[in-house]
């Protein structure tokens, strides 16, 4: 996008967001905040990743910034959509045992019966269990949309595209995990469907050892910035929402 002056806001419904490259002009009414897979299996002790011995500290670090973005977005009237990675209890949507999707998740014990922190019975990466609930700090509120998915991309065999089109959405503010897999896959598919995506780098997390996870995180953000969308921060997004002019001031 061609560079635009940062004070060029035409109305109270439009914002110009600073990014790592050129700024992007967004229309509030056509913007959605997307929260990808910020669920217990990925970001909470006792969830799938932590049980497998995978470091979840980067995902957990992204939670407070994401909570601030959601609060600011709700105040500005921006719609919020949550994606949750989960399979049906019979694993029918994980497909055949020899499929890449099934093999990948079998390594992480999908479907295994476990006990949630409160002692209740749950199952790894299965719908409607504690394991696939959104982390408590980011719990969906009335009016938010929650969509289950069973592949890395939020667009694969889900209603996400239809919902966004029905809402006349053009811009996606992207948060969630994991950076190099579900976040990047969803942004890639969104770009192919002509949505403009802004990844908020401090609201996105990658699991694993700190050195390697940071490398994968940065590599995905660089790819997003160069080819798939824009990269910004929670502070920049919240600041522009707070400082945008009111309709009365514009008149």
Backbone bond lengths (Angstrom), bond angles and torsions (degrees), N, CA, C in turn:
res aa  C-N    CA-C-N  psi(-1)  N-CA   C-N-CA  omega(-1)  CA-C   N-CA-C  phi
1 X - - - 1.465 - - 1.518 109.20 -
2 X 1.344 116.78 137.61 1.459 120.98 178.91 1.514 110.29 -63.12
3 X 1.343 115.62 146.44 1.453 120.25 -179.58 1.521 110.83 -64.72
4 X 1.331 116.02 137.86 1.453 122.36 177.91 1.522 108.65 -125.37
5 X 1.331 118.40 148.13 1.464 119.39 177.35 1.512 110.58 -61.97
6 X 1.347 117.12 138.77 1.456 121.24 -172.64 1.519 113.57 -70.55
7 X 1.332 118.24 -12.42 1.460 119.37 178.25 1.520 112.56 -100.91
8 X 1.326 116.53 12.95 1.460 121.14 -177.34 1.525 109.68 -89.75
9 X 1.324 116.53 79.35 1.453 122.69 176.70 1.518 108.07 -111.68
10 X 1.331 117.13 121.25 1.457 119.76 -172.83 1.521 113.09 -86.57
11 X 1.343 118.10 -23.43 1.460 119.28 -177.44 1.509 109.36 -159.31
12 X 1.343 115.42 174.56 1.454 119.77 179.97 1.522 111.85 -70.69
13 X 1.326 117.68 -13.31 1.461 120.48 -179.22 1.521 111.95 -92.90
14 X 1.328 118.94 -5.25 1.447 122.21 -177.50 1.512 111.90 -113.65
15 X 1.331 117.11 143.19 1.453 121.76 175.09 1.524 109.05 -133.86
16 X 1.314 115.55 155.34 1.452 121.25 175.48 1.517 106.92 -120.23
17 X 1.312 116.29 111.36 1.459 122.61 -170.64 1.521 111.18 -97.95
18 X 1.327 116.08 127.46 1.458 120.84 173.88 1.532 109.84 -67.57
19 X 1.322 116.31 138.80 1.456 122.05 176.53 1.523 108.81 -134.74
20 X 1.316 116.19 -177.97 1.463 119.93 178.09 1.523 111.82 -70.55
21 X 1.317 117.12 -18.26 1.455 121.87 175.02 1.506 109.54 -115.04
22 X 1.308 117.30 -134.36 1.460 120.81 175.62 1.528 109.74 -70.17
23 X 1.321 117.75 149.87 1.469 119.52 176.35 1.529 110.23 -66.84
24 X 1.312 115.38 159.61 1.459 120.36 177.14 1.517 109.01 -121.23
25 X 1.322 115.87 133.27 1.458 121.66 176.82 1.524 108.92 -86.47
26 X 1.325 116.38 126.87 1.457 122.65 -179.05 1.511 110.39 -119.70
27 X 1.313 116.70 146.57 1.450 122.70 171.72 1.521 107.81 -104.60
28 X 1.328 116.74 121.61 1.458 121.42 -175.24 1.525 112.01 -52.62
29 X 1.325 116.74 -45.77 1.461 120.70 -175.54 1.526 112.35 -66.86
30 X 1.330 117.29 -17.73 1.465 121.16 -178.64 1.523 112.18 -109.91
31 X 1.324 115.85 18.59 1.463 121.50 -177.48 1.522 111.00 -114.75
32 X 1.320 115.46 141.09 1.462 123.14 174.93 1.524 108.63 -128.65
33 X 1.325 116.73 141.64 1.461 121.11 169.69 1.526 107.54 -92.62
34 X 1.319 115.81 124.25 1.460 121.98 -177.95 1.534 108.83 -105.45
35 X 1.320 116.02 124.91 1.463 122.03 178.72 1.529 107.20 -111.15
36 X 1.322 116.39 109.88 1.458 121.30 -171.88 1.532 111.13 -100.06
37 X 1.316 116.32 112.93 1.469 123.17 167.27 1.528 115.40 58.07
38 X 1.316 117.76 30.27 1.470 119.30 176.34 1.526 108.75 -82.64
39 X 1.319 114.28 70.84 1.458 121.75 -172.48 1.525 110.39 -121.79
40 X 1.329 115.63 167.87 1.466 120.51 -173.61 1.522 113.41 -59.20
41 X 1.316 118.26 -37.12 1.459 119.82 -179.04 1.525 112.84 -59.90
42 X 1.331 116.62 -26.23 1.457 120.05 -177.15 1.533 113.03 -104.76
43 X 1.322 117.72 -32.49 1.448 118.99 -170.09 1.512 117.43 -122.29
44 X 1.334 118.14 9.23 1.462 120.59 -176.93 1.526 110.25 -128.36
45 X 1.322 116.24 143.10 1.464 120.29 174.98 1.523 109.13 -60.40
46 X 1.320 115.89 133.35 1.457 121.37 -175.80 1.515 112.44 97.43
47 X 1.347 116.52 -9.57 1.458 121.24 177.13 1.518 111.73 -82.91
48 X 1.313 116.16 179.38 1.466 122.67 -173.89 1.524 113.37 -55.17
49 X 1.344 116.92 -51.19 1.461 119.57 -176.82 1.531 111.10 -62.29
50 X 1.319 116.11 -49.05 1.464 119.66 -176.50 1.520 110.85 -64.02
51 X 1.328 118.35 -37.62 1.457 121.76 176.83 1.523 111.61 -63.09
52 X 1.333 116.24 -31.65 1.465 121.20 -179.78 1.531 112.12 -84.14
53 X 1.315 117.35 2.95 1.453 120.88 179.06 1.518 114.14 80.42
54 X 1.323 116.61 19.89 1.468 121.86 -178.70 1.524 109.48 -93.43
55 X 1.322 116.52 131.61 1.458 122.40 -179.86 1.529 109.52 -66.76
56 X 1.338 116.52 123.39 1.466 120.68 -179.45 1.529 111.69 -110.89
57 X 1.322 117.06 15.35 1.468 120.05 -173.23 1.525 112.79 -63.15
58 X 1.347 118.48 -36.72 1.458 118.93 179.92 1.527 111.23 -67.97
59 X 1.329 116.56 -37.11 1.464 120.21 177.24 1.525 109.63 -64.75
60 X 1.335 116.41 -45.54 1.465 120.00 179.60 1.528 111.46 -63.57
61 X 1.329 116.96 -35.42 1.459 120.50 179.69 1.522 111.80 -65.26
62 X 1.333 117.28 -26.48 1.463 121.15 -179.01 1.526 112.73 -78.52
63 X 1.321 117.98 -12.92 1.470 121.16 -173.74 1.528 113.13 -65.44
64 X 1.344 120.60 -50.06 1.473 119.12 -177.74 1.528 113.28 -60.69
65 X 1.329 117.49 -42.51 1.467 119.94 178.67 1.524 110.84 -64.18
66 X 1.325 116.29 -38.78 1.464 119.91 178.06 1.518 111.05 -64.87
67 X 1.327 117.02 -41.21 1.465 120.79 177.80 1.526 110.79 -59.86
68 X 1.315 117.28 -40.19 1.473 121.09 178.45 1.523 111.33 -65.71
69 X 1.333 116.25 -40.00 1.466 120.53 178.31 1.523 110.66 -64.35
70 X 1.329 116.91 -42.75 1.469 120.08 179.61 1.527 110.98 -63.85
71 X 1.317 116.71 -41.24 1.466 119.80 179.43 1.522 110.74 -63.45
72 X 1.332 117.19 -44.96 1.464 121.03 179.41 1.524 110.93 -66.62
73 X 1.329 116.50 -38.73 1.460 120.21 179.21 1.516 112.10 -65.06
74 X 1.316 116.48 -44.31 1.471 119.92 178.42 1.528 110.49 -61.45
75 X 1.315 116.55 -41.92 1.462 120.51 -179.98 1.524 111.23 -62.55
76 X 1.338 116.31 -33.27 1.463 121.28 -179.83 1.523 112.72 -85.39
77 X 1.334 117.07 -2.79 1.456 120.62 179.00 1.515 114.27 84.04
78 X 1.339 117.40 19.04 1.460 121.25 179.52 1.531 109.36 -84.36
79 X 1.311 116.41 133.61 1.459 121.45 178.84 1.528 110.43 -72.15
80 X 1.337 115.39 150.85 1.459 121.25 -178.45 1.521 109.36 -126.19
81 X 1.336 115.40 132.66 1.456 121.82 178.01 1.524 108.56 -123.32
82 X 1.326 115.62 128.36 1.463 122.23 176.05 1.529 109.11 -101.93
83 X 1.320 116.18 137.40 1.456 122.20 169.52 1.519 108.09 -109.11
84 X 1.339 116.43 139.65 1.464 120.92 178.86 1.528 108.91 -129.89
85 X 1.324 115.99 125.42 1.458 121.53 177.02 1.523 108.48 -81.25
86 X 1.327 116.92 118.45 1.463 119.42 -177.83 1.525 109.72 -165.58
87 X 1.322 114.27 154.11 1.460 120.73 179.23 1.527 110.69 -114.99
88 X 1.330 115.41 159.87 1.457 120.25 174.73 1.535 109.24 -66.63
89 X 1.316 117.58 156.45 1.473 120.52 -177.59 1.528 114.10 -55.63
90 X 1.343 117.28 -32.19 1.472 119.69 179.95 1.527 112.66 -88.98
91 X 1.347 117.01 3.36 1.477 123.75 179.32 1.520 113.09 61.13
92 X 1.333 116.75 20.05 1.467 118.86 -178.37 1.525 112.65 -63.88
93 X 1.335 117.78 -30.70 1.460 119.68 179.78 1.527 112.50 -88.01
94 X 1.331 116.86 3.33 1.470 120.14 170.35 1.526 110.08 -88.08
95 X 1.312 116.46 -6.03 1.470 127.63 178.48 1.521 111.99 66.70
96 X 1.335 115.95 -161.58 1.462 121.13 -169.94 1.528 112.37 -69.01
97 X 1.325 116.96 153.63 1.462 120.64 -177.72 1.522 114.89 -58.10
98 X 1.341 117.43 -23.65 1.462 119.57 -178.42 1.530 113.04 -96.90
99 X 1.342 117.56 6.81 1.469 119.69 178.94 1.524 109.85 -78.41
100 X 1.333 118.11 148.54 1.473 120.38 179.26 1.526 112.72 -55.72
101 X 1.329 116.86 -39.53 1.460 120.21 -179.57 1.535 110.77 -62.59
102 X 1.324 116.30 -45.69 1.470 120.99 -178.70 1.527 110.84 -66.95
103 X 1.323 116.65 -42.78 1.467 120.73 -178.94 1.522 110.43 -62.28
104 X 1.335 116.58 -45.88 1.463 121.17 -179.13 1.518 111.60 -57.64
105 X 1.321 116.13 -45.10 1.461 119.35 -175.77 1.527 112.94 -83.12
106 X 1.333 117.26 -23.55 1.456 119.97 175.35 1.524 110.52 -64.10
107 X 1.327 116.17 -33.81 1.466 120.10 177.71 1.526 111.55 -60.40
108 X 1.333 115.57 -23.86 1.467 120.65 -179.68 1.526 112.16 -103.61
109 X 1.354 115.85 15.88 1.480 122.44 171.46 1.526 113.81 66.91
110 X 1.344 117.79 38.64 1.465 118.66 178.05 1.528 110.14 -56.87
111 X 1.324 114.37 142.15 1.456 120.72 178.15 1.507 114.91 86.35
112 X 1.332 117.17 -13.41 1.460 120.17 -178.27 1.527 110.90 -64.42
113 X 1.309 116.49 135.84 1.461 121.84 177.88 1.530 109.02 -75.72
114 X 1.318 115.62 127.86 1.464 122.02 178.86 1.524 107.82 -135.41
115 X 1.308 115.56 177.27 1.453 120.26 176.26 1.522 109.98 -114.51
116 X 1.307 115.57 129.62 1.460 121.50 177.61 1.528 109.09 -68.08
117 X 1.332 117.60 165.24 1.467 120.60 179.68 1.521 114.06 -54.38
118 X 1.338 117.06 -28.46 1.473 118.69 179.54 1.535 112.48 -85.47
119 X 1.345 116.82 3.53 1.455 121.18 177.87 1.511 115.01 93.24
120 X 1.321 117.52 -9.19 1.466 120.51 -179.30 1.526 110.70 -74.61
121 X 1.326 115.40 153.68 1.460 120.69 -179.77 1.527 110.55 -74.21
122 X 1.299 116.47 138.36 1.459 121.91 179.69 1.532 108.42 -144.86
123 X 1.335 116.27 178.50 1.466 120.22 178.70 1.522 109.30 -141.77
124 X 1.308 115.38 141.43 1.460 120.84 -177.33 1.525 111.43 -65.99
125 X 1.319 115.61 124.62 1.469 125.95 175.03 1.536 113.42 56.18
126 X 1.320 116.41 34.26 1.465 121.37 177.92 1.529 109.25 -111.49
127 X 1.308 115.27 140.18 1.468 121.88 -178.51 1.531 112.23 -53.75
128 X 1.337 113.92 149.29 1.461 122.27 171.16 1.528 113.19 57.13
129 X 1.327 115.72 38.71 1.461 121.24 174.18 1.528 108.67 -127.86
130 X 1.329 116.16 169.23 1.469 120.04 175.98 1.515 110.57 -56.93
131 X 1.322 117.75 -38.41 1.460 121.16 -175.82 1.521 113.14 -58.78
132 X 1.316 117.00 -33.53 1.470 119.10 -178.06 1.526 112.70 -105.25
133 X 1.319 117.07 9.29 1.464 119.90 171.22 1.530 109.43 -69.12
134 X 1.336 116.37 148.14 1.459 121.37 173.77 1.525 109.20 -64.71
135 X 1.341 117.12 142.12 1.466 119.90 179.54 1.525 109.18 -54.09
136 X 1.317 116.52 145.01 1.467 121.31 -168.98 1.521 113.57 -58.66
137 X 1.335 117.64 -33.26 1.462 120.20 -177.95 1.527 113.26 -69.25
138 X 1.332 116.72 -17.58 1.475 121.50 -176.46 1.521 111.57 -118.80
139 X 1.283 117.60 22.66 1.466 122.45 -174.50 1.525 112.24 -53.03
140 X 1.333 117.14 131.30 1.471 120.14 177.94 1.520 111.76 -58.01
141 X 1.330 115.12 150.19 1.459 121.62 178.39 1.521 110.07 -116.26
142 X 1.314 115.34 169.71 1.466 120.35 178.59 1.523 109.32 -55.54
143 X 1.309 116.25 133.14 1.452 120.79 -179.50 1.514 113.95 97.39
144 X 1.348 117.28 -17.05 1.461 120.60 176.12 1.529 109.36 -78.41
145 X 1.320 115.65 157.69 1.463 121.86 178.17 1.519 109.27 -109.60
146 X 1.337 116.83 134.76 1.458 122.06 178.47 1.525 108.80 -121.92
147 X 1.337 116.31 127.97 1.463 121.80 -175.78 1.527 109.21 -127.29
148 X 1.322 117.21 128.14 1.452 121.09 172.41 1.525 110.15 -81.11
149 X 1.317 116.25 145.34 1.464 122.18 172.85 1.525 108.50 -135.38
150 X 1.346 115.93 156.48 1.460 118.72 -178.75 1.527 112.01 -127.45
151 X 1.321 115.89 16.54 1.458 122.23 171.70 1.525 107.06 -137.74
152 X 1.322 116.17 173.90 1.460 119.38 -176.58 1.526 112.06 -61.91
153 X 1.321 117.62 -42.81 1.462 121.09 -179.22 1.519 111.59 -78.68
154 X 1.328 115.79 137.09 1.449 120.84 176.74 1.512 113.93 -71.48
155 X 1.333 117.12 -8.60 1.463 120.64 -177.98 1.523 112.59 -97.16
156 X 1.326 118.55 -13.67 1.460 120.97 -174.99 1.520 111.03 -76.30
157 X 1.331 115.81 114.10 1.465 122.97 177.39 1.524 113.11 52.52
158 X 1.343 115.80 40.30 1.469 121.12 173.97 1.521 108.76 -127.12
159 X 1.334 115.61 176.35 1.460 121.10 178.12 1.532 111.79 -93.87
160 X 1.328 117.71 10.17 1.466 119.84 -174.23 1.521 112.45 -57.21
161 X 1.305 118.12 -49.76 1.467 120.61 -177.43 1.527 110.80 -61.85
162 X 1.325 117.63 -43.82 1.463 121.63 -179.92 1.525 110.94 -63.56
163 X 1.327 116.83 -39.99 1.466 121.08 179.45 1.527 110.03 -65.65
164 X 1.318 116.94 -45.27 1.468 120.40 179.61 1.528 111.08 -62.60
165 X 1.305 116.94 -42.05 1.468 120.24 179.48 1.529 110.67 -65.66
166 X 1.322 117.09 -39.98 1.466 120.30 178.46 1.525 111.21 -64.00
167 X 1.332 116.80 -29.49 1.462 122.02 178.55 1.526 112.39 -88.71
168 X 1.332 116.42 -0.17 1.468 122.20 -178.64 1.535 111.41 58.72
169 X 1.318 116.21 41.08 1.460 122.27 -178.15 1.526 110.82 -84.66
170 X 1.339 115.42 138.30 1.460 121.86 174.95 1.523 112.46 -121.17
171 X 1.330 116.43 -22.92 1.460 120.77 -171.96 1.528 110.71 -123.47
172 X 1.330 116.22 133.37 1.450 122.07 178.99 1.525 109.32 -118.74
173 X 1.328 116.37 121.41 1.457 122.00 171.33 1.522 105.82 -92.72
174 X 1.329 116.83 114.05 1.461 120.78 -166.65 1.525 111.68 -104.33
175 X 1.345 115.33 128.83 1.456 123.81 173.95 1.521 107.50 -130.35
176 X 1.336 117.27 167.17 1.450 118.71 172.11 1.507 115.47 127.63
177 X 1.332 115.25 -159.81 1.452 121.75 -179.13 1.547 108.52 -149.21
178 X 1.317 117.16 160.41 1.441 126.66 -6.54 1.521 108.55 -94.42
179 X 1.347 115.38 149.00 1.463 120.64 -171.46 1.518 112.63 -53.30
180 X 1.324 116.68 -51.40 1.464 120.87 -170.67 1.516 114.23 -84.44
181 X 1.334 116.59 -7.32 1.466 118.45 -176.81 1.528 110.67 -118.50
182 X 1.328 118.06 -84.57 1.461 119.44 -173.92 1.526 113.12 -69.52
183 X 1.333 117.53 -36.89 1.470 119.37 178.35 1.518 110.31 -66.83
184 X 1.332 116.87 -52.65 1.465 119.64 -179.03 1.525 111.67 -62.68
185 X 1.333 117.49 -40.59 1.469 120.51 -180.00 1.523 111.31 -62.14
186 X 1.323 116.68 -42.14 1.460 120.67 -179.66 1.521 111.20 -68.62
187 X 1.319 117.41 -42.34 1.470 120.51 178.24 1.517 110.70 -64.29
188 X 1.318 117.01 -40.40 1.472 120.07 179.10 1.535 110.35 -60.27
189 X 1.333 116.36 -46.43 1.463 119.76 179.91 1.528 111.33 -68.55
190 X 1.327 117.33 -33.39 1.467 120.41 177.19 1.522 110.53 -65.13
191 X 1.322 116.69 -43.64 1.464 120.94 178.96 1.529 110.44 -60.90
192 X 1.323 116.78 -39.60 1.472 120.36 179.14 1.527 111.94 -66.65
193 X 1.328 116.62 -18.33 1.462 121.94 177.34 1.533 111.88 -102.56
194 X 1.333 115.66 13.23 1.476 123.28 174.12 1.523 114.43 71.51
195 X 1.328 118.21 24.05 1.458 120.54 169.44 1.530 108.28 -87.49
196 X 1.321 115.99 143.94 1.457 121.56 175.53 1.520 108.56 -94.93
197 X 1.321 116.68 118.68 1.463 121.81 -174.13 1.523 111.25 -108.83
198 X 1.322 115.34 136.13 1.467 121.85 172.56 1.519 107.69 -118.85
199 X 1.327 116.95 113.74 1.459 121.85 176.68 1.524 108.68 -86.72
200 X 1.317 117.17 125.25 1.467 121.76 176.09 1.520 107.53 -90.35
201 X 1.331 116.65 105.46 1.463 120.87 -166.75 1.519 114.48 -61.61
202 X 1.318 119.06 -30.75 1.459 120.12 -179.93 1.526 112.14 -87.65
203 X 1.317 117.15 -0.47 1.474 122.25 176.17 1.521 110.84 -107.47
204 X 1.330 116.36 14.66 1.464 122.30 -176.96 1.521 107.91 -128.74
205 X 1.324 117.52 140.23 1.454 120.45 -177.28 1.511 113.29 -135.16
206 X 1.327 114.46 151.86 1.466 123.49 178.66 1.527 108.30 -122.19
207 X 1.329 118.81 132.25 1.465 120.15 -179.75 1.526 111.58 -83.44
208 X 1.306 115.66 164.42 1.454 120.48 174.59 1.515 112.87 114.69
209 X 1.334 115.88 -178.29 1.457 121.39 179.58 1.524 109.92 -56.54
210 X 1.318 116.28 142.03 1.462 120.56 -169.32 1.519 113.30 -57.61
211 X 1.335 118.02 -41.44 1.470 119.96 -178.03 1.518 111.68 -67.02
212 X 1.328 117.44 -47.32 1.461 120.31 -177.61 1.524 111.86 -74.83
213 X 1.335 117.22 -36.50 1.467 118.71 179.72 1.523 110.69 -66.84
214 X 1.325 117.35 -38.88 1.462 120.28 177.59 1.520 110.81 -63.56
215 X 1.335 117.04 -38.07 1.461 121.00 179.39 1.530 110.70 -63.90
216 X 1.329 116.60 -45.78 1.468 120.21 179.54 1.523 110.75 -66.08
217 X 1.319 115.82 -40.86 1.471 121.42 178.50 1.526 110.72 -58.02
218 X 1.321 116.84 -50.72 1.461 121.37 -177.89 1.525 111.65 -66.42
219 X 1.340 116.63 -36.77 1.467 119.73 179.61 1.530 110.82 -64.23
220 X 1.331 116.77 -42.43 1.467 119.91 179.01 1.525 111.41 -66.31
221 X 1.335 116.72 -41.25 1.467 119.48 178.76 1.512 111.09 -63.43
222 X 1.327 117.14 -38.22 1.463 120.33 178.15 1.523 110.39 -64.33
223 X 1.319 117.00 -43.00 1.466 120.81 177.71 1.521 111.12 -62.18
224 X 1.331 116.42 -44.41 1.466 120.37 178.72 1.515 110.12 -59.74
225 X 1.323 116.62 -46.66 1.463 121.05 -178.03 1.527 111.77 -62.94
226 X 1.314 117.15 -39.66 1.464 120.32 -174.12 1.519 113.77 -82.80
227 X 1.351 117.31 -29.71 1.460 117.85 -170.55 1.518 116.08 -134.02
228 X 1.323 118.67 -24.62 1.459 119.42 -169.11 1.517 114.88 -112.77
229 X 1.341 117.78 -17.52 1.461 119.25 -177.13 1.505 111.90 175.55
230 X 1.321 115.95 -136.88 1.454 123.34 -177.51 1.519 109.20 -131.25
231 X 1.331 116.73 157.90 1.460 122.35 176.11 1.525 108.31 -127.31
232 X 1.323 115.69 129.06 1.460 120.73 178.71 1.526 108.39 -139.67
233 X 1.335 116.84 -162.72 1.461 121.84 -178.54 1.523 110.20 -130.71
234 X 1.319 115.39 164.25 1.460 119.66 177.11 1.522 110.92 -63.33
235 X 1.331 116.89 -41.25 1.466 120.65 -179.80 1.518 111.48 -59.37
236 X 1.330 116.77 -44.95 1.466 120.18 -179.26 1.520 111.05 -63.80
237 X 1.333 116.75 -41.58 1.459 120.80 -179.14 1.525 111.28 -67.24
238 X 1.324 116.48 -46.82 1.467 120.15 -179.72 1.521 110.84 -64.61
239 X 1.324 116.53 -40.85 1.468 120.27 -178.68 1.525 111.54 -61.71
240 X 1.325 116.75 -43.36 1.461 118.51 -177.58 1.523 111.25 -71.09
241 X 1.332 117.54 -29.37 1.459 119.73 175.27 1.529 110.67 -68.53
242 X 1.330 116.52 -39.70 1.464 120.80 -177.82 1.518 112.81 -72.73
243 X 1.343 116.94 -29.25 1.465 120.30 -174.19 1.517 113.60 -101.19
244 X 1.346 117.57 -0.54 1.459 117.29 -179.65 1.529 109.59 -65.51
245 X 1.338 117.37 145.36 1.472 120.42 -176.95 1.525 111.15 -69.59
246 X 1.310 115.33 151.80 1.468 120.70 174.32 1.518 108.85 -83.75
247 X 1.330 115.98 162.88 1.462 120.15 178.84 1.520 110.16 -60.28
248 X 1.342 117.54 -38.26 1.460 120.64 -179.26 1.518 111.20 -64.38
249 X 1.334 116.20 -40.15 1.464 118.85 -179.50 1.517 111.90 -66.85
250 X 1.325 116.47 -35.30 1.474 119.98 -179.95 1.525 110.05 -67.84
251 X 1.348 116.88 -41.14 1.467 119.15 179.82 1.518 110.57 -68.24
